[in-house]
Amino acid sequence: MDRISVRAIIEYQGKYLLVRNAVSDTFWCLPGGGVEVGEDILSALERELIEELGVEPEIGNLLYVHSLKGPDGYGVPSFFFHIKNGSDYLNIDITSTSHGVKELAEFSFKDVSDCILLPSFLKTELKELKQADFNCPTKIRLTELEEPN
């Protein structure tokens, strides 16, 4: 069964920290992961970023609640938060983390226009968010399941 997930929007000088998962490394996505039973979403985001990247986040605004529409209706939501301390993620050493090496195939600050990014709406909307200094109302998104292309 799918579970609620949390994702981090980490920006530094116009580029975003993106990861490719060890299981499916054909596309880039925002770092994060699943919320454990009984865990609140902010604690889950902090835990996931520390486990995979080894950096404690300064969590900012909730920017998106996103759900994939499946054949049987709506899927489980993902919560996307701005992380305010982007420069702290410049020198990551995943070998010193508890989960980074086994869960991440690759990570890098990237220009989102130069890569396959899922969910794809982020390719256009991240620029708008940055222009608003990540201070805007939360957007609710519902999209069809996407295949990387």
N, CA, C and O atoms as a GROMACS GRO file, in nm:
protein
  596
    1MET      N    1   0.084  -0.119   0.000
    1MET     CA    2   0.000   0.000   0.000
    1MET      C    3   0.089   0.125   0.000
    1MET      O    4   0.188   0.132   0.073
    2ASP      N    5   0.052   0.222  -0.082
    2ASP     CA    6   0.125   0.348  -0.084
    2ASP      C    7   0.101   0.423   0.046
    2ASP      O    8   0.001   0.401   0.114
    3ARG      N    9   0.194   0.510   0.078
    3ARG     CA   10   0.178   0.591   0.198
    3ARG      C   11   0.203   0.736   0.165
    3ARG      O   12   0.260   0.769   0.060
    4ILE      N   13   0.159   0.822   0.254
    4ILE     CA   14   0.181   0.965   0.238
    4ILE      C   15   0.330   0.990   0.225
    4ILE      O   16   0.410   0.925   0.291
    5SER      N   17   0.367   1.084   0.138
    5SER     CA   18   0.509   1.116   0.124
    5SER      C   19   0.531   1.265   0.143
    5SER      O   20   0.439   1.346   0.134
    6VAL      N   21   0.657   1.298   0.168
    6VAL     CA   22   0.700   1.437   0.186
    6VAL      C   23   0.818   1.461   0.093
    6VAL      O   24   0.901   1.373   0.072
    7ARG      N   25   0.824   1.582   0.037
    7ARG     CA   26   0.931   1.619  -0.056
    7ARG      C   27   0.986   1.755  -0.020
    7ARG      O   28   0.914   1.840   0.033
    8ALA      N   29   1.113   1.776  -0.050
    8ALA     CA   30   1.182   1.900  -0.015
    8ALA      C   31   1.218   1.978  -0.141
    8ALA      O   32   1.279   1.923  -0.233
    9ILE      N   33   1.182   2.104  -0.144
    9ILE     CA   34   1.222   2.194  -0.252
    9ILE      C   35   1.340   2.275  -0.197
    9ILE      O   36   1.323   2.369  -0.120
   10ILE      N   37   1.461   2.235  -0.241
   10ILE     CA   38   1.585   2.293  -0.191
   10ILE      C   39   1.652   2.366  -0.307
   10ILE      O   40   1.698   2.304  -0.403
   11GLU      N   41   1.656   2.498  -0.298
   11GLU     CA   42   1.709   2.583  -0.405
   11GLU      C   43   1.838   2.650  -0.360
   11GLU      O   44   1.852   2.690  -0.244
   12TYR      N   45   1.932   2.663  -0.454
   12TYR     CA   46   2.053   2.741  -0.430
   12TYR      C   47   2.096   2.802  -0.563
   12TYR      O   48   2.126   2.730  -0.658
   13GLN      N   49   2.098   2.934  -0.569
   13GLN     CA   50   2.138   3.010  -0.687
   13GLN      C   51   2.068   2.963  -0.815
   13GLN      O   52   2.132   2.944  -0.918
   14GLY      N   53   1.937   2.944  -0.805
   14GLY     CA   54   1.857   2.912  -0.923
   14GLY      C   55   1.857   2.766  -0.963
   14GLY      O   56   1.791   2.728  -1.060
   15LYS      N   57   1.928   2.683  -0.889
   15LYS     CA   58   1.928   2.540  -0.917
   15LYS      C   59   1.864   2.468  -0.799
   15LYS      O   60   1.858   2.521  -0.688
   16TYR      N   61   1.817   2.346  -0.824
   16TYR     CA   62   1.743   2.271  -0.724
   16TYR      C   63   1.811   2.138  -0.697
   16TYR      O   64   1.861   2.072  -0.787
   17LEU      N   65   1.812   2.101  -0.569
   17LEU     CA   66   1.870   1.973  -0.533
   17LEU      C   67   1.773   1.864  -0.577
   17LEU      O   68   1.659   1.857  -0.530
   18LEU      N   69   1.820   1.780  -0.667
   18LEU     CA   70   1.741   1.670  -0.719
   18LEU      C   71   1.813   1.539  -0.693
   18LEU      O   72   1.935   1.535  -0.680
   19VAL      N   73   1.735   1.433  -0.686
   19VAL     CA   74   1.792   1.300  -0.662
   19VAL      C   75   1.739   1.203  -0.766
   19VAL      O   76   1.631   1.220  -0.822
   20ARG      N   77   1.820   1.100  -0.788
   20ARG     CA   78   1.773   0.984  -0.865
   20ARG      C   79   1.780   0.866  -0.770
   20ARG      O   80   1.884   0.838  -0.711
   21ASN      N   81   1.668   0.798  -0.758
   21ASN     CA   82   1.660   0.687  -0.664
   21ASN      C   83   1.734   0.565  -0.717
   21ASN      O   84   1.740   0.544  -0.838
   22ALA      N   85   1.789   0.487  -0.628
   22ALA     CA   86   1.862   0.366  -0.665
   22ALA      C   87   1.772   0.266  -0.736
   22ALA      O   88   1.818   0.192  -0.822
   23VAL      N   89   1.643   0.262  -0.699
   23VAL     CA   90   1.551   0.166  -0.759
   23VAL      C   91   1.514   0.205  -0.902
   23VAL      O   92   1.511   0.120  -0.990
   24SER      N   93   1.485   0.332  -0.925
   24SER     CA   94   1.444   0.380  -1.057
   24SER      C   95   1.522   0.506  -1.088
   24SER      O   96   1.480   0.616  -1.052
   25ASP      N   97   1.634   0.490  -1.156
   25ASP     CA   98   1.722   0.605  -1.178
   25ASP      C   99   1.704   0.669  -1.315
   25ASP      O  100   1.795   0.735  -1.364
   26THR      N  101   1.587   0.649  -1.379
   26THR     CA  102   1.565   0.706  -1.512
   26THR      C  103   1.518   0.851  -1.509
   26THR      O  104   1.519   0.918  -1.612
   27PHE      N  105   1.478   0.900  -1.392
   27PHE     CA  106   1.430   1.037  -1.382
   27PHE      C  107   1.479   1.098  -1.252
   27PHE      O  108   1.523   1.028  -1.161
   28TRP      N  109   1.471   1.229  -1.244
   28TRP     CA  110   1.507   1.305  -1.123
   28TRP      C  111   1.380   1.339  -1.047
   28TRP      O  112   1.273   1.352  -1.106
   29CYS      N  113   1.393   1.354  -0.917
   29CYS     CA  114   1.281   1.398  -0.833
   29CYS      C  115   1.338   1.477  -0.715
   29CYS      O  116   1.459   1.485  -0.696
   30LEU      N  117   1.249   1.534  -0.639
   30LEU     CA  118   1.290   1.607  -0.519
   30LEU      C  119   1.320   1.508  -0.407
   30LEU      O  120   1.256   1.402  -0.400
   31PRO      N  121   1.415   1.539  -0.320
   31PRO     CA  122   1.445   1.448  -0.210
   31PRO      C  123   1.328   1.440  -0.112
   31PRO      O  124   1.251   1.534  -0.097
   32GLY      N  125   1.319   1.327  -0.046
   32GLY     CA  126   1.214   1.305   0.053
   32GLY      C  127   1.182   1.158   0.062
   32GLY      O  128   1.262   1.073   0.024
   33GLY      N  129   1.063   1.128   0.113
   33GLY     CA  130   1.024   0.989   0.127
   33GLY      C  131   0.892   0.974   0.198
   33GLY      O  132   0.813   1.067   0.207
   34GLY      N  133   0.871   0.855   0.250
   34GLY     CA  134   0.743   0.820   0.310
   34GLY      C  135   0.730   0.858   0.457
   34GLY      O  136   0.828   0.861   0.532
   35VAL      N  137   0.608   0.886   0.495
   35VAL     CA  138   0.574   0.916   0.634
   35VAL      C  139   0.544   0.783   0.704
   35VAL      O  140   0.464   0.704   0.655
   36GLU      N  141   0.608   0.761   0.818
   36GLU     CA  142   0.585   0.638   0.895
   36GLU      C  143   0.453   0.649   0.971
   36GLU      O  144   0.404   0.758   0.997
   37VAL      N  145   0.397   0.535   1.007
   37VAL     CA  146   0.272   0.531   1.084
   37VAL      C  147   0.291   0.606   1.215
   37VAL      O  148   0.386   0.581   1.289
   38GLY      N  149   0.201   0.700   1.243
   38GLY     CA  150   0.205   0.778   1.366
   38GLY      C  151   0.299   0.898   1.362
   38GLY      O  152   0.310   0.971   1.460
   39GLU      N  153   0.366   0.920   1.251
   39GLU     CA  154   0.463   1.030   1.238
   39GLU      C  155   0.395   1.150   1.172
   39GLU      O  156   0.317   1.133   1.079
   40ASP      N  157   0.424   1.271   1.220
   40ASP     CA  158   0.369   1.389   1.153
   40ASP      C  159   0.456   1.422   1.031
   40ASP      O  160   0.572   1.380   1.024
   41ILE      N  161   0.400   1.498   0.938
   41ILE     CA  162   0.470   1.519   0.811
   41ILE      C  163   0.598   1.602   0.825
   41ILE      O  164   0.693   1.580   0.751
   42LEU      N  165   0.602   1.697   0.916
   42LEU     CA  166   0.724   1.776   0.934
   42LEU      C  167   0.837   1.691   0.992
   42LEU      O  168   0.952   1.703   0.949
   43SER      N  169   0.806   1.608   1.088
   43SER     CA  170   0.906   1.517   1.144
   43SER      C  171   0.954   1.418   1.038
   43SER      O  172   1.073   1.385   1.034
   44ALA      N  173   0.863   1.371   0.955
   44ALA     CA  174   0.900   1.278   0.848
   44ALA      C  175   0.996   1.342   0.749
   44ALA      O  176   1.094   1.280   0.708
   45LEU      N  177   0.968   1.466   0.711
   45LEU     CA  178   1.056   1.535   0.617
   45LEU      C  179   1.195   1.553   0.677
   45LEU      O  180   1.295   1.528   0.610
   46GLU      N  181   1.200   1.597   0.801
   46GLU     CA  182   1.329   1.615   0.867
   46GLU      C  183   1.404   1.482   0.874
   46GLU      O  184   1.523   1.476   0.842
   47ARG      N  185   1.337   1.376   0.914
   47ARG     CA  186   1.400   1.244   0.923
   47ARG      C  187   1.452   1.197   0.788
   47ARG      O  188   1.566   1.151   0.778
   48GLU      N  189   1.370   1.209   0.684
   48GLU     CA  190   1.411   1.163   0.551
   48GLU      C  191   1.535   1.238   0.500
   48GLU      O  192   1.626   1.176   0.446
   49LEU      N  193   1.538   1.369   0.518
   49LEU     CA  194   1.652   1.447   0.470
   49LEU      C  195   1.779   1.415   0.548
   49LEU      O  196   1.888   1.411   0.491
   50ILE      N  197   1.767   1.393   0.676
   50ILE     CA  198   1.884   1.356   0.756
   50ILE      C  199   1.931   1.216   0.720
   50ILE      O  200   2.051   1.193   0.706
   51GLU      N  201   1.838   1.122   0.705
   51GLU     CA  202   1.875   0.984   0.670
   51GLU      C  203   1.946   0.976   0.535
   51GLU      O  204   2.046   0.906   0.522
   52GLU      N  205   1.895   1.047   0.435
   52GLU     CA  206   1.949   1.034   0.300
   52GLU      C  207   2.061   1.132   0.268
   52GLU      O  208   2.154   1.098   0.195
   53LEU      N  209   2.054   1.255   0.322
   53LEU     CA  210   2.149   1.359   0.284
   53LEU      C  211   2.237   1.406   0.400
   53LEU      O  212   2.339   1.471   0.376
   54GLY      N  213   2.201   1.375   0.521
   54GLY     CA  214   2.283   1.408   0.637
   54GLY      C  215   2.278   1.553   0.680
   54GLY      O  216   2.367   1.600   0.751
   55VAL      N  217   2.176   1.627   0.638
   55VAL     CA  218   2.165   1.768   0.672
   55VAL      C  219   2.029   1.795   0.736
   55VAL      O  220   1.926   1.751   0.686
   56GLU      N  221   2.030   1.867   0.848
   56GLU     CA  222   1.906   1.902   0.914
   56GLU      C  223   1.842   2.020   0.841
   56GLU      O  224   1.905   2.124   0.824
   57PRO      N  225   1.717   2.004   0.798
   57PRO     CA  226   1.653   2.110   0.720
   57PRO      C  227   1.591   2.219   0.807
   57PRO      O  228   1.548   2.195   0.919
   58GLU      N  229   1.588   2.341   0.751
   58GLU     CA  230   1.508   2.449   0.806
   58GLU      C  231   1.382   2.453   0.719
   58GLU      O  232   1.384   2.507   0.609
   59ILE      N  233   1.275   2.396   0.770
   59ILE     CA  234   1.154   2.377   0.690
   59ILE      C  235   1.075   2.507   0.683
   59ILE      O  236   1.045   2.569   0.785
   60GLY      N  237   1.043   2.546   0.560
   60GLY     CA  238   0.966   2.667   0.536
   60GLY      C  239   0.822   2.634   0.500
   60GLY      O  240   0.761   2.544   0.557
   61ASN      N  241   0.770   2.708   0.403
   61ASN     CA  242   0.629   2.699   0.365
   61ASN      C  243   0.594   2.568   0.296
   61ASN      O  244   0.675   2.511   0.223
   62LEU      N  245   0.471   2.522   0.320
   62LEU     CA  246   0.412   2.414   0.243
   62LEU      C  247   0.372   2.474   0.108
   62LEU      O  248   0.291   2.566   0.104
   63LEU      N  249   0.428   2.423  -0.001
   63LEU     CA  250   0.405   2.482  -0.132
   63LEU      C  251   0.307   2.402  -0.217
   63LEU      O  252   0.232   2.460  -0.296
   64TYR      N  253   0.306   2.270  -0.202
   64TYR     CA  254   0.217   2.186  -0.281
   64TYR      C  255   0.164   2.072  -0.196
   64TYR      O  256   0.232   2.020  -0.107
   65VAL      N  257   0.041   2.034  -0.225
   65VAL     CA  258  -0.011   1.904  -0.189
   65VAL      C  259  -0.044   1.840  -0.323
   65VAL      O  260  -0.129   1.890  -0.397
   66HIS      N  261   0.022   1.731  -0.354
   66HIS     CA  262   0.012   1.669  -0.486
   66HIS      C  263  -0.034   1.525  -0.472
   66HIS      O  264   0.011   1.453  -0.383
   67SER      N  265  -0.123   1.484  -0.560
   67SER     CA  266  -0.169   1.346  -0.561
   67SER      C  267  -0.176   1.298  -0.704
   67SER      O  268  -0.216   1.373  -0.794
   68LEU      N  269  -0.137   1.174  -0.726
   68LEU     CA  270  -0.148   1.114  -0.858
   68LEU      C  271  -0.285   1.049  -0.872
   68LEU      O  272  -0.332   0.980  -0.782
   69LYS      N  273  -0.348   1.072  -0.986
   69LYS     CA  274  -0.479   1.011  -1.011
   69LYS      C  275  -0.456   0.873  -1.071
   69LYS      O  276  -0.396   0.858  -1.177
   70GLY      N  277  -0.505   0.773  -1.000
   70GLY     CA  278  -0.492   0.636  -1.047
   70GLY      C  279  -0.622   0.588  -1.110
   70GLY      O  280  -0.721   0.661  -1.110
   71PRO      N  281  -0.622   0.466  -1.163
   71PRO     CA  282  -0.743   0.414  -1.229
   71PRO      C  283  -0.861   0.397  -1.134
   71PRO      O  284  -0.976   0.399  -1.177
   72ASP      N  285  -0.833   0.380  -1.006
   72ASP     CA  286  -0.941   0.361  -0.909
   72ASP      C  287  -0.974   0.488  -0.831
   72ASP      O  288  -1.042   0.482  -0.729
   73GLY      N  289  -0.929   0.602  -0.878
   73GLY     CA  290  -0.954   0.728  -0.808
   73GLY      C  291  -0.824   0.797  -0.775
   73GLY      O  292  -0.723   0.780  -0.844
   74TYR      N  293  -0.826   0.874  -0.669
   74TYR     CA  294  -0.709   0.954  -0.632
   74TYR      C  295  -0.612   0.872  -0.550
   74TYR      O  296  -0.651   0.781  -0.476
   75GLY      N  297  -0.488   0.906  -0.564
   75GLY     CA  298  -0.384   0.838  -0.489
   75GLY      C  299  -0.356   0.906  -0.356
   75GLY      O  300  -0.428   0.996  -0.313
   76VAL      N  301  -0.249   0.862  -0.294
   76VAL     CA  302  -0.206   0.915  -0.165
   76VAL      C  303  -0.132   1.046  -0.186
   76VAL      O  304  -0.054   1.057  -0.280
   77PRO      N  305  -0.155   1.146  -0.102
   77PRO     CA  306  -0.093   1.277  -0.125
   77PRO      C  307   0.055   1.282  -0.089
   77PRO      O  308   0.104   1.208  -0.004
   78SER      N  309   0.124   1.373  -0.156
   78SER     CA  310   0.261   1.410  -0.124
   78SER      C  311   0.261   1.557  -0.086
   78SER      O  312   0.192   1.638  -0.148
   79PHE      N  313   0.337   1.591   0.016
   79PHE     CA  314   0.347   1.728   0.066
   79PHE      C  315   0.485   1.783   0.030
   79PHE      O  316   0.586   1.722   0.065
   80PHE      N  317   0.488   1.896  -0.038
   80PHE     CA  318   0.612   1.957  -0.085
   80PHE      C  319   0.640   2.085  -0.005
   80PHE      O  320   0.560   2.178  -0.007
   81PHE      N  321   0.752   2.088   0.066
   81PHE     CA  322   0.789   2.202   0.150
   81PHE      C  323   0.915   2.270   0.098
   81PHE      O  324   1.005   2.204   0.045
   82HIS      N  325   0.920   2.401   0.113
   82HIS     CA  326   1.042   2.476   0.085
   82HIS      C  327   1.140   2.452   0.200
   82HIS      O  328   1.100   2.452   0.317
   83ILE      N  329   1.266   2.434   0.167
   83ILE     CA  330   1.372   2.422   0.266
   83ILE      C  331   1.456   2.549   0.256
   83ILE      O  332   1.510   2.580   0.150
   84LYS      N  333   1.467   2.621   0.367
   84LYS     CA  334   1.527   2.754   0.367
   84LYS      C  335   1.680   2.754   0.369
   84LYS      O  336   1.740   2.855   0.332
   85ASN      N  337   1.743   2.648   0.411
   85ASN     CA  338   1.889   2.646   0.423
   85ASN      C  339   1.956   2.568   0.309
   85ASN      O  340   2.031   2.473   0.332
   86GLY      N  341   1.926   2.610   0.186
   86GLY     CA  342   1.978   2.541   0.068
   86GLY      C  343   2.129   2.531   0.063
   86GLY      O  344   2.182   2.429   0.018
   87SER      N  345   2.201   2.633   0.107
   87SER     CA  346   2.348   2.631   0.099
   87SER      C  347   2.407   2.522   0.189
   87SER      O  348   2.520   2.478   0.166
   88ASP      N  349   2.335   2.480   0.290
   88ASP     CA  350   2.385   2.372   0.377
   88ASP      C  351   2.394   2.239   0.304
   88ASP      O  352   2.459   2.146   0.353
   89TYR      N  353   2.330   2.228   0.189
   89TYR     CA  354   2.327   2.103   0.113
   89TYR      C  355   2.432   2.099   0.002
   89TYR      O  356   2.430   2.007  -0.081
   90LEU      N  357   2.524   2.195  -0.001
   90LEU     CA  358   2.624   2.201  -0.108
   90LEU      C  359   2.730   2.092  -0.097
   90LEU      O  360   2.777   2.043  -0.200
   91ASN      N  361   2.768   2.053   0.022
   91ASN     CA  362   2.877   1.956   0.040
   91ASN      C  363   2.827   1.832   0.113
   91ASN      O  364   2.868   1.804   0.226
   92ILE      N  365   2.740   1.759   0.049
   92ILE     CA  366   2.680   1.641   0.108
   92ILE      C  367   2.774   1.522   0.092
   92ILE      O  368   2.834   1.502  -0.014
   93ASP      N  369   2.786   1.444   0.199
   93ASP     CA  370   2.862   1.319   0.197
   93ASP      C  371   2.766   1.208   0.237
   93ASP      O  372   2.746   1.181   0.355
   94ILE      N  373   2.706   1.142   0.136
   94ILE     CA  374   2.606   1.040   0.170
   94ILE      C  375   2.668   0.914   0.229
   94ILE      O  376   2.595   0.830   0.283
   95THR      N  377   2.800   0.899   0.221
   95THR     CA  378   2.862   0.782   0.283
   95THR      C  379   2.854   0.788   0.436
   95THR      O  380   2.870   0.687   0.503
   96SER      N  381   2.829   0.907   0.489
   96SER     CA  382   2.817   0.920   0.634
   96SER      C  383   2.671   0.923   0.680
   96SER      O  384   2.644   0.954   0.796
   97THR      N  385   2.579   0.890   0.592
   97THR     CA  386   2.437   0.889   0.627
   97THR      C  387   2.389   0.746   0.648
   97THR      O  388   2.456   0.650   0.609
   98SER      N  389   2.274   0.732   0.711
   98SER     CA  390   2.221   0.598   0.736
   98SER      C  391   2.154   0.534   0.615
   98SER      O  392   2.147   0.412   0.606
   99HIS      N  393   2.104   0.616   0.520
   99HIS     CA  394   2.028   0.560   0.409
   99HIS      C  395   2.074   0.608   0.270
   99HIS      O  396   2.033   0.550   0.169
  100GLY      N  397   2.156   0.711   0.263
  100GLY     CA  398   2.189   0.773   0.136
  100GLY      C  399   2.246   0.679   0.032
  100GLY      O  400   2.200   0.677  -0.082
  101VAL      N  401   2.347   0.601   0.069
  101VAL     CA  402   2.415   0.514  -0.028
  101VAL      C  403   2.320   0.408  -0.083
  101VAL      O  404   2.325   0.378  -0.202
  102LYS      N  405   2.235   0.352   0.002
  102LYS     CA  406   2.147   0.244  -0.046
  102LYS      C  407   2.022   0.295  -0.118
  102LYS      O  408   1.961   0.221  -0.194
  103GLU      N  409   1.985   0.421  -0.095
  103GLU     CA  410   1.861   0.471  -0.155
  103GLU      C  411   1.881   0.566  -0.272
  103GLU      O  412   1.791   0.581  -0.355
  104LEU      N  413   1.997   0.631  -0.282
  104LEU     CA  414   2.019   0.730  -0.388
  104LEU      C  415   2.124   0.683  -0.488
  104LEU      O  416   2.233   0.641  -0.450
  105ALA      N  417   2.089   0.690  -0.616
  105ALA     CA  418   2.186   0.659  -0.721
  105ALA      C  419   2.271   0.782  -0.751
  105ALA      O  420   2.389   0.771  -0.786
  106GLU      N  421   2.209   0.900  -0.737
  106GLU     CA  422   2.278   1.025  -0.771
  106GLU      C  423   2.202   1.141  -0.709
  106GLU      O  424   2.081   1.132  -0.685
  107PHE      N  425   2.272   1.251  -0.683
  107PHE     CA  426   2.208   1.374  -0.636
  107PHE      C  427   2.293   1.491  -0.683
  107PHE      O  428   2.415   1.480  -0.695
  108SER      N  429   2.227   1.603  -0.710
  108SER     CA  430   2.298   1.719  -0.761
  108SER      C  431   2.206   1.840  -0.763
  108SER      O  432   2.084   1.826  -0.777
  109PHE      N  433   2.265   1.959  -0.748
  109PHE     CA  434   2.190   2.082  -0.775
  109PHE      C  435   2.185   2.096  -0.926
  109PHE      O  436   2.289   2.100  -0.991
  110LYS      N  437   2.064   2.103  -0.983
  110LYS     CA  438   2.048   2.103  -1.127
  110LYS      C  439   1.952   2.214  -1.172
  110LYS      O  440   1.866   2.259  -1.097
  111ASP      N  441   1.971   2.254  -1.296
  111ASP     CA  442   1.874   2.339  -1.364
  111ASP      C  443   1.762   2.246  -1.408
  111ASP      O  444   1.785   2.153  -1.486
  112VAL      N  445   1.641   2.267  -1.359
  112VAL     CA  446   1.531   2.174  -1.386
  112VAL      C  447   1.493   2.167  -1.534
  112VAL      O  448   1.430   2.070  -1.576
  113SER      N  449   1.530   2.267  -1.612
  113SER     CA  450   1.497   2.263  -1.755
  113SER      C  451   1.587   2.167  -1.831
  113SER      O  452   1.559   2.135  -1.947
  114ASP      N  453   1.694   2.120  -1.769
  114ASP     CA  454   1.791   2.033  -1.836
  114ASP      C  455   1.778   1.886  -1.800
  114ASP      O  456   1.870   1.808  -1.827
  115CYS      N  457   1.666   1.846  -1.739
  115CYS     CA  458   1.658   1.706  -1.695
  115CYS      C  459   1.514   1.656  -1.701
  115CYS      O  460   1.420   1.734  -1.713
  116ILE      N  461   1.499   1.525  -1.693
  116ILE     CA  462   1.367   1.464  -1.681
  116ILE      C  463   1.330   1.468  -1.534
  116ILE      O  464   1.392   1.400  -1.452
  117LEU      N  465   1.230   1.547  -1.501
  117LEU     CA  466   1.189   1.570  -1.363
  117LEU      C  467   1.044   1.528  -1.344
  117LEU      O  468   0.957   1.566  -1.423
  118LEU      N  469   1.019   1.451  -1.241
  118LEU     CA  470   0.883   1.414  -1.205
  118LEU      C  471   0.853   1.460  -1.064
  118LEU      O  472   0.939   1.447  -0.976
  119PRO      N  473   0.734   1.514  -1.038
  119PRO     CA  474   0.629   1.544  -1.135
  119PRO      C  475   0.670   1.659  -1.226
  119PRO      O  476   0.736   1.753  -1.183
  120SER      N  477   0.629   1.650  -1.351
  120SER     CA  478   0.677   1.743  -1.454
  120SER      C  479   0.629   1.886  -1.436
  120SER      O  480   0.693   1.978  -1.486
  121PHE      N  481   0.518   1.909  -1.365
  121PHE     CA  482   0.472   2.047  -1.346
  121PHE      C  483   0.576   2.132  -1.274
  121PHE      O  484   0.575   2.254  -1.286
  122LEU      N  485   0.665   2.069  -1.201
  122LEU     CA  486   0.770   2.143  -1.130
  122LEU      C  487   0.865   2.215  -1.225
  122LEU      O  488   0.921   2.318  -1.189
  123LYS      N  489   0.884   2.163  -1.345
  123LYS     CA  490   0.977   2.226  -1.440
  123LYS      C  491   0.940   2.370  -1.469
  123LYS      O  492   1.028   2.455  -1.486
  124THR      N  493   0.813   2.400  -1.474
  124THR     CA  494   0.771   2.537  -1.502
  124THR      C  495   0.740   2.614  -1.374
  124THR      O  496   0.764   2.734  -1.366
  125GLU      N  497   0.686   2.547  -1.275
  125GLU     CA  498   0.638   2.618  -1.157
  125GLU      C  499   0.747   2.653  -1.055
  125GLU      O  500   0.729   2.746  -0.978
  126LEU      N  501   0.858   2.581  -1.053
  126LEU     CA  502   0.964   2.614  -0.957
  126LEU      C  503   1.019   2.755  -0.980
  126LEU      O  504   1.053   2.825  -0.885
  127LYS      N  505   1.028   2.795  -1.106
  127LYS     CA  506   1.077   2.930  -1.137
  127LYS      C  507   0.982   3.036  -1.080
  127LYS      O  508   1.028   3.136  -1.024
  128GLU      N  509   0.852   3.013  -1.093
  128GLU     CA  510   0.753   3.106  -1.037
  128GLU      C  511   0.763   3.111  -0.884
  128GLU      O  512   0.751   3.218  -0.824
  129LEU      N  513   0.783   2.998  -0.823
  129LEU     CA  514   0.796   2.993  -0.677
  129LEU      C  515   0.917   3.074  -0.630
  129LEU      O  516   0.909   3.148  -0.532
  130LYS      N  517   1.029   3.059  -0.701
  130LYS     CA  518   1.149   3.134  -0.664
  130LYS      C  519   1.126   3.283  -0.678
  130LYS      O  520   1.167   3.361  -0.591
  131GLN      N  521   1.059   3.324  -0.786
  131GLN     CA  522   1.030   3.467  -0.805
  131GLN      C  523   0.944   3.522  -0.692
  131GLN      O  524   0.954   3.640  -0.658
  132ALA      N  525   0.860   3.437  -0.634
  132ALA     CA  526   0.775   3.479  -0.521
  132ALA      C  527   0.847   3.456  -0.388
  132ALA      O  528   0.785   3.466  -0.282
  133ASP      N  529   0.976   3.424  -0.393
  133ASP     CA  530   1.057   3.398  -0.274
  133ASP      C  531   0.996   3.286  -0.189
  133ASP      O  532   1.005   3.287  -0.066
  134PHE      N  533   0.934   3.189  -0.256
  134PHE     CA  534   0.874   3.073  -0.191
  134PHE      C  535   0.771   3.112  -0.084
  134PHE      O  536   0.748   3.039   0.012
  135ASN      N  537   0.712   3.228  -0.104
  135ASN     CA  538   0.612   3.279  -0.012
  135ASN      C  539   0.482   3.298  -0.088
  135ASN      O  540   0.448   3.409  -0.130
  136CYS      N  541   0.409   3.189  -0.106
  136CYS     CA  542   0.285   3.195  -0.182
  136CYS      C  543   0.188   3.093  -0.125
  136CYS      O  544   0.227   3.005  -0.048
  137PRO      N  545   0.061   3.103  -0.162
  137PRO     CA  546  -0.037   3.007  -0.110
  137PRO      C  547  -0.005   2.865  -0.156
  137PRO      O  548   0.051   2.844  -0.264
  138THR      N  549  -0.041   2.770  -0.074
  138THR     CA  550  -0.023   2.628  -0.108
  138THR      C  551  -0.109   2.594  -0.228
  138THR      O  552  -0.226   2.632  -0.233
  139LYS      N  553  -0.050   2.523  -0.325
  139LYS     CA  554  -0.126   2.479  -0.442
  139LYS      C  555  -0.162   2.332  -0.425
  139LYS      O  556  -0.081   2.251  -0.380
  140ILE      N  557  -0.284   2.299  -0.461
  140ILE     CA  558  -0.329   2.160  -0.460
  140ILE      C  559  -0.320   2.110  -0.604
  140ILE      O  560  -0.377   2.170  -0.695
  141ARG      N  561  -0.247   2.000  -0.625
  141ARG     CA  562  -0.226   1.948  -0.760
  141ARG      C  563  -0.276   1.805  -0.768
  141ARG      O  564  -0.258   1.726  -0.676
  142LEU      N  565  -0.339   1.772  -0.878
  142LEU     CA  566  -0.380   1.636  -0.909
  142LEU      C  567  -0.334   1.610  -1.051
  142LEU      O  568  -0.372   1.682  -1.143
  143THR      N  569  -0.252   1.507  -1.071
  143THR     CA  570  -0.204   1.477  -1.204
  143THR      C  571  -0.219   1.328  -1.232
  143THR      O  572  -0.230   1.246  -1.141
  144GLU      N  573  -0.221   1.295  -1.359
  144GLU     CA  574  -0.220   1.156  -1.402
  144GLU      C  575  -0.080   1.100  -1.379
  144GLU      O  576   0.017   1.174  -1.374
  145LEU      N  577  -0.072   0.970  -1.364
  145LEU     CA  578   0.057   0.904  -1.351
  145LEU      C  579   0.141   0.933  -1.474
  145LEU      O  580   0.093   0.919  -1.586
  146GLU      N  581   0.264   0.975  -1.454
  146GLU     CA  582   0.352   1.014  -1.564
  146GLU      C  583   0.462   0.911  -1.585
  146GLU      O  584   0.513   0.852  -1.490
  147GLU      N  585   0.497   0.891  -1.708
  147GLU     CA  586   0.611   0.806  -1.743
  147GLU      C  587   0.726   0.898  -1.783
  147GLU      O  588   0.704   0.995  -1.856
  148PRO      N  589   0.847   0.871  -1.737
  148PRO     CA  590   0.960   0.954  -1.779
  148PRO      C  591   0.982   0.940  -1.929
  148PRO      O  592   0.977   0.829  -1.984
  149ASN      N  593   1.008   1.053  -1.996
  149ASN     CA  594   1.033   1.045  -2.141
  149ASN      C  595   1.151   1.132  -2.178
  149ASN      O  596   1.188   1.139  -2.296
   0.00000   0.00000   0.00000
